[in-house]
Amino acid sequence: MKKYLGSLLAVVVIAGICGCGDNKTKEKLLGTSVLTATTSATGGSFTSSPDATSMTALYKTSFMGAGAGNFSYSSPQRYGAPTCGAPSGSEGTGLGTPNADGEYVITDPMGMTVKIKFKNGSDTVYMNFDKVFTSAGLTCYGSQSLSGTQYTLGRDSASVQSLIAALPVYIPSIWIKASTGAPMSWYTLNSAKLTAGLTDLGTWMQSNFPDTMVNTVTGAIAGGTINMTMTTTNTAGRPTAANPVAMTGNGTITLDTGEVLTVTSNMSVGDHGPVSGTQTFSSSLGRSGVMTFKSDGSMDGTISMSGTVVATIHINADGTGTFTDVATGKTYSITGAKPA
């Protein structure tokens, strides 16, 4: 019995090794920078040119994928919540409360509306701690059902002994399926796992999160509107420039002039943004372009017509840059393009 008590109390220790995590996920996903209209010597701010505005908006949306890696690294750590008090069902993500479809809806500082959806296979899932943690400790269930008998694993021996008598019991994922309200998965706690010292519980807690994050970006930008969908692969560890995650996407930018840009994104994203890859686009007026991301955090792009470059854009790693209209020779200043 002493061995079992020690093993079960280890659950609380394992669950608490990561601390409180953080509640800054929104900033990681979207950034907090605001694009400012700095005037250049020849062309004014980027907002004076629909092309400059659309390319700058695309640049900023490309950084939203960086949040997926950060989120997938930090969200499993929220299993540490009992060490800081029990969070509410919508706390811990930094994204607020999901809507009826399991999406988190946020307004980017630039003015765009962003819907963030986490997917596990075909299921949309969202975070809810209420069914896993209470102020008394970790909640286990007598069956793989949230309506089943509940057992609390606290730091007192009485709760541990009560739970031992009920084995096997089940621990739900903090991720809930939007379609059914059921946990994404369950951890089975039985006598064999107690005997083995619960070596796999920490691994399960750390690895149990969705496959992908989908950002849908819509709304007005200066000189037009944007409608983009970006899908980023989640990862079990924080992505880096040397070990990035994949982000793909597509969508449109419709300029107030009536021209429509059809965009395709294919990039590799580290913890601070794209480290390689491109966003390509073609327009309803026969123009085409490409934006190429570099490992130092900068980006270069061109817009062409019938094989001739008609505009160039360069944005530095700090979010400053220029857009040059080759035909007119005007250069437009860009400031604040990189999410803070």
C-alpha positions as CSV (number, residue, x, y, z in Angstrom):
1,M,0.0,0.0,0.0
2,K,2.8,2.4,0.8
3,K,4.3,1.8,-2.7
4,Y,0.9,2.5,-4.3
5,L,0.4,5.7,-2.2
6,G,3.9,6.9,-3.2
7,S,3.2,6.2,-6.9
8,L,-0.2,7.9,-6.9
9,L,1.1,10.9,-5.1
10,A,3.7,11.1,-7.8
11,V,0.8,11.9,-10.2
12,V,0.4,15.2,-8.5
13,V,4.1,15.8,-8.7
14,I,4.2,14.9,-12.4
15,A,1.2,17.0,-13.1
16,G,2.9,20.0,-11.4
17,I,6.4,19.8,-12.9
18,C,5.6,22.4,-15.5
19,G,4.2,25.1,-13.3
20,C,1.5,27.5,-14.4
21,G,2.5,27.8,-18.1
22,D,1.6,31.2,-19.4
23,N,-1.5,33.1,-20.6
24,K,0.2,35.0,-23.4
25,T,-0.8,32.7,-26.2
26,K,-2.7,35.4,-28.0
27,E,0.4,37.5,-28.3
28,K,2.4,34.5,-29.5
29,L,-0.2,33.7,-32.2
30,L,-1.0,37.2,-33.4
31,G,1.5,39.6,-32.0
32,T,0.7,43.0,-30.6
33,S,2.3,45.3,-33.2
34,V,0.3,47.9,-35.1
35,L,1.3,48.8,-38.6
36,T,2.1,52.5,-38.6
37,A,2.0,55.0,-41.5
38,T,5.5,56.4,-41.6
39,T,6.1,58.7,-44.5
40,S,9.0,58.2,-46.9
41,A,10.7,60.8,-48.9
42,T,9.0,59.8,-52.2
43,G,6.0,57.7,-51.8
44,G,4.5,58.2,-48.3
45,S,3.4,55.3,-46.1
46,F,2.6,51.8,-47.3
47,T,-1.1,52.6,-46.7
48,S,-0.8,55.0,-49.7
49,S,-0.4,52.0,-52.1
50,P,-2.9,49.1,-52.3
51,D,-0.1,46.8,-53.4
52,A,2.1,47.8,-50.5
53,T,-0.8,47.3,-48.1
54,S,-1.6,43.8,-49.4
55,M,2.0,42.6,-49.4
56,T,2.4,43.9,-45.8
57,A,-0.8,42.3,-44.6
58,L,0.4,39.0,-46.1
59,Y,3.7,39.3,-44.4
60,K,2.0,39.8,-41.0
61,T,-0.4,36.9,-41.4
62,S,2.5,34.6,-42.1
63,F,3.7,35.0,-38.5
64,M,0.4,33.6,-37.1
65,G,1.7,30.1,-37.7
66,A,4.6,30.6,-35.3
67,G,2.0,30.5,-32.5
68,A,1.1,26.9,-33.2
69,G,4.5,25.7,-32.2
70,N,4.6,27.8,-29.1
71,F,1.1,26.8,-28.2
72,S,1.8,23.1,-28.7
73,Y,4.8,23.4,-26.5
74,S,3.1,25.3,-23.8
75,S,-0.4,23.9,-23.7
76,P,0.5,20.5,-22.3
77,Q,2.4,22.3,-19.6
78,R,-0.9,23.6,-18.4
79,Y,-1.3,20.2,-16.7
80,G,0.7,21.9,-14.1
81,A,-2.3,24.2,-13.2
82,P,-3.0,22.4,-9.9
83,T,0.1,23.9,-8.4
84,C,-1.3,27.3,-9.0
85,G,-4.9,26.7,-8.3
86,A,-7.6,25.3,-10.5
87,P,-8.2,27.2,-13.8
88,S,-11.6,27.7,-15.2
89,G,-12.7,26.0,-18.4
90,S,-11.7,28.9,-20.7
91,E,-8.6,30.0,-18.8
92,G,-5.0,29.0,-19.7
93,T,-5.2,29.3,-23.4
94,G,-4.8,33.1,-23.5
95,L,-7.4,33.0,-26.2
96,G,-10.6,33.6,-24.3
97,T,-13.7,31.4,-24.5
98,P,-14.3,29.4,-27.7
99,N,-17.5,29.9,-29.6
100,A,-20.1,27.2,-30.3
101,D,-18.0,25.7,-33.0
102,G,-14.9,25.4,-30.8
103,E,-13.2,28.4,-32.4
104,Y,-11.3,31.2,-30.7
105,V,-12.2,34.6,-32.3
106,I,-9.7,37.4,-31.9
107,T,-9.2,40.9,-33.5
108,D,-5.7,41.5,-34.7
109,P,-4.3,44.9,-33.9
110,M,-4.2,45.6,-37.6
111,G,-8.0,45.2,-37.6
112,M,-8.3,41.8,-39.1
113,T,-10.6,39.2,-37.5
114,V,-8.8,35.9,-36.8
115,K,-10.6,32.6,-36.1
116,I,-8.3,30.0,-34.5
117,K,-9.3,26.4,-34.7
118,F,-7.4,23.4,-33.3
119,K,-7.9,20.2,-35.1
120,N,-7.2,16.6,-34.1
121,G,-7.8,14.6,-37.2
122,S,-11.3,15.7,-38.4
123,D,-12.3,16.8,-34.9
124,T,-12.3,20.5,-33.8
125,V,-11.1,20.6,-30.2
126,Y,-10.8,23.3,-27.5
127,M,-9.3,23.5,-24.1
128,N,-11.3,23.0,-20.9
129,F,-9.7,22.4,-17.5
130,D,-12.9,22.1,-15.5
131,K,-13.2,18.3,-16.0
132,V,-9.6,17.6,-15.1
133,F,-8.7,19.9,-12.2
134,T,-10.5,21.2,-9.2
135,S,-9.1,23.1,-6.2
136,A,-9.0,19.7,-4.5
137,G,-6.7,18.1,-7.1
138,L,-6.7,15.9,-10.2
139,T,-10.1,14.4,-11.2
140,C,-10.3,10.8,-12.4
141,Y,-13.3,8.9,-13.6
142,G,-14.7,5.4,-13.1
143,S,-15.3,5.0,-16.8
144,Q,-14.3,6.9,-20.0
145,S,-17.2,9.2,-19.6
146,L,-17.4,12.7,-18.0
147,S,-20.8,11.7,-16.6
148,G,-19.2,8.7,-14.7
149,T,-18.2,8.4,-11.1
150,Q,-15.5,10.9,-10.1
151,Y,-12.5,10.4,-7.9
152,T,-10.2,13.1,-6.7
153,L,-6.5,12.6,-6.5
154,G,-5.2,15.2,-4.0
155,R,-2.2,15.3,-1.8
156,D,-3.9,13.5,1.1
157,S,-3.7,9.8,1.7
158,A,-7.5,9.4,2.0
159,S,-8.2,10.5,-1.6
160,V,-5.3,8.2,-2.8
161,Q,-6.7,5.2,-0.9
162,S,-10.2,5.8,-2.2
163,L,-8.9,6.0,-5.8
164,I,-6.8,2.8,-5.4
165,A,-10.0,0.9,-4.4
166,A,-11.6,2.1,-7.6
167,L,-8.9,1.1,-10.1
168,P,-8.9,1.2,-13.0
169,V,-9.8,4.8,-13.4
170,Y,-9.4,7.3,-16.2
171,I,-7.9,10.7,-16.7
172,P,-9.4,12.9,-19.5
173,S,-7.5,15.1,-21.9
174,I,-7.9,18.8,-21.3
175,W,-8.8,19.0,-25.0
176,I,-12.6,18.6,-25.7
177,K,-14.2,17.7,-29.0
178,A,-16.6,20.5,-30.1
179,S,-18.9,18.1,-31.8
180,T,-19.6,15.8,-28.9
181,G,-18.3,17.5,-25.7
182,A,-16.1,14.4,-25.0
183,P,-12.4,14.5,-24.3
184,M,-10.0,14.0,-27.1
185,S,-8.5,11.0,-25.4
186,W,-8.3,9.2,-22.0
187,Y,-5.4,8.0,-19.9
188,T,-6.0,4.6,-18.1
189,L,-4.6,4.4,-14.6
190,N,-4.4,0.8,-13.4
191,S,-2.5,-1.4,-11.1
192,A,0.1,-2.3,-13.7
193,K,0.9,1.3,-14.3
194,L,1.2,1.9,-10.6
195,T,3.6,-0.9,-10.3
196,A,5.7,0.5,-13.2
197,G,5.8,3.8,-11.4
198,L,3.6,5.8,-13.8
199,T,6.5,6.4,-16.1
200,D,4.3,7.1,-19.1
201,L,1.8,9.5,-17.5
202,G,4.1,12.5,-17.9
203,T,4.7,11.6,-21.5
204,W,1.0,11.3,-22.2
205,M,0.3,14.6,-20.6
206,Q,3.1,16.3,-22.6
207,S,2.2,14.8,-25.9
208,N,-1.6,14.8,-25.8
209,F,-2.5,17.8,-28.0
210,P,-4.1,18.4,-31.4
211,D,-2.4,17.8,-34.8
212,T,-2.9,21.2,-36.4
213,M,-3.9,24.8,-35.8
214,V,-6.0,26.5,-38.5
215,N,-6.1,30.3,-38.6
216,T,-8.7,32.0,-40.8
217,V,-8.0,35.7,-41.4
218,T,-10.7,37.9,-42.7
219,G,-11.5,41.6,-42.8
220,A,-10.6,45.0,-44.0
221,I,-7.1,46.1,-44.7
222,A,-6.1,49.6,-46.0
223,G,-7.1,49.5,-49.7
224,G,-9.0,46.2,-49.7
225,T,-10.0,43.1,-47.9
226,I,-8.3,39.8,-47.0
227,N,-9.5,36.2,-46.7
228,M,-6.8,33.7,-45.9
229,T,-6.7,30.3,-44.2
230,M,-3.3,29.1,-42.7
231,T,-2.8,25.6,-41.3
232,T,0.2,24.9,-39.1
233,T,1.4,21.5,-37.9
234,N,1.7,21.2,-34.1
235,T,4.8,19.7,-32.6
236,A,5.8,18.0,-29.3
237,G,8.6,20.5,-28.8
238,R,9.1,24.2,-29.4
239,P,10.0,24.7,-33.0
240,T,13.2,26.5,-33.9
241,A,14.9,27.8,-37.0
242,A,16.8,24.5,-37.2
243,N,13.7,22.4,-36.5
244,P,10.7,24.3,-37.9
245,V,7.1,23.2,-38.4
246,A,5.2,23.3,-41.7
247,M,2.6,26.0,-42.5
248,T,0.5,26.0,-45.7
249,G,-2.4,28.2,-46.7
250,N,-4.4,29.9,-49.4
251,G,-6.8,32.7,-49.9
252,T,-7.5,36.0,-51.6
253,I,-6.9,39.7,-51.2
254,T,-9.4,41.9,-53.0
255,L,-8.2,45.4,-53.6
256,D,-10.6,48.4,-53.7
257,T,-9.6,48.8,-57.3
258,G,-11.4,45.5,-58.1
259,E,-8.3,43.5,-58.6
260,V,-8.2,40.1,-56.8
261,L,-5.0,38.4,-55.7
262,T,-5.1,34.6,-55.3
263,V,-2.5,33.6,-52.7
264,T,-0.8,30.3,-51.9
265,S,1.5,29.9,-48.8
266,N,4.1,27.2,-48.2
267,M,6.5,28.0,-45.4
268,S,8.6,26.6,-42.6
269,V,8.0,28.3,-39.3
270,G,10.3,28.5,-36.3
271,D,9.4,29.9,-32.8
272,H,9.6,33.5,-34.0
273,G,8.1,33.2,-37.5
274,P,8.9,32.0,-41.0
275,V,12.5,30.8,-41.6
276,S,12.0,29.7,-45.2
277,G,9.4,29.3,-47.9
278,T,7.2,31.5,-50.1
279,Q,3.9,33.1,-50.5
280,T,3.0,33.3,-54.2
281,F,0.1,35.1,-55.8
282,S,-1.5,35.8,-59.1
283,S,-4.0,38.5,-59.9
284,S,-7.2,38.9,-61.9
285,L,-5.3,41.5,-64.0
286,G,-2.6,39.0,-65.0
287,R,0.0,40.1,-62.5
288,S,2.0,37.6,-60.4
289,G,4.3,37.8,-57.5
290,V,6.3,35.9,-54.8
291,M,7.4,36.7,-51.3
292,T,10.5,34.7,-50.1
293,F,11.2,34.3,-46.4
294,K,14.8,34.0,-45.1
295,S,16.4,32.4,-42.1
296,D,17.4,35.8,-40.6
297,G,13.7,36.8,-40.4
298,S,13.7,39.1,-43.4
299,M,11.6,38.8,-46.5
300,D,12.0,39.9,-50.2
301,G,9.3,40.0,-52.8
302,T,8.4,41.1,-56.3
303,I,5.3,41.8,-58.3
304,S,5.6,41.1,-62.1
305,M,3.5,41.8,-65.2
306,S,4.2,39.8,-68.4
307,G,7.6,38.7,-66.9
308,T,8.7,42.2,-66.0
309,V,9.1,43.3,-62.4
310,V,6.8,46.2,-61.6
311,A,7.3,46.4,-57.8
312,T,9.6,45.1,-55.1
313,I,9.2,44.8,-51.4
314,H,11.7,44.2,-48.6
315,I,10.9,43.8,-44.9
316,N,13.7,43.5,-42.3
317,A,13.6,41.1,-39.3
318,D,12.5,44.1,-37.1
319,G,9.4,44.7,-39.2
320,T,10.6,47.8,-41.0
321,G,10.9,47.9,-44.7
322,T,10.1,49.4,-48.1
323,F,7.8,48.9,-51.1
324,T,9.0,50.3,-54.4
325,D,6.8,50.9,-57.4
326,V,9.3,50.5,-60.3
327,A,7.0,52.3,-62.8
328,T,6.7,55.5,-60.8
329,G,9.9,55.2,-58.8
330,K,8.0,55.8,-55.6
331,T,9.1,54.1,-52.4
332,Y,6.6,53.5,-49.5
333,S,7.8,53.0,-45.9
334,I,6.7,50.1,-43.8
335,T,6.9,50.1,-40.0
336,G,5.6,47.6,-37.4
337,A,5.0,44.7,-39.9
338,K,6.5,42.1,-37.6
339,P,4.3,40.9,-34.7
340,A,5.7,42.0,-31.4
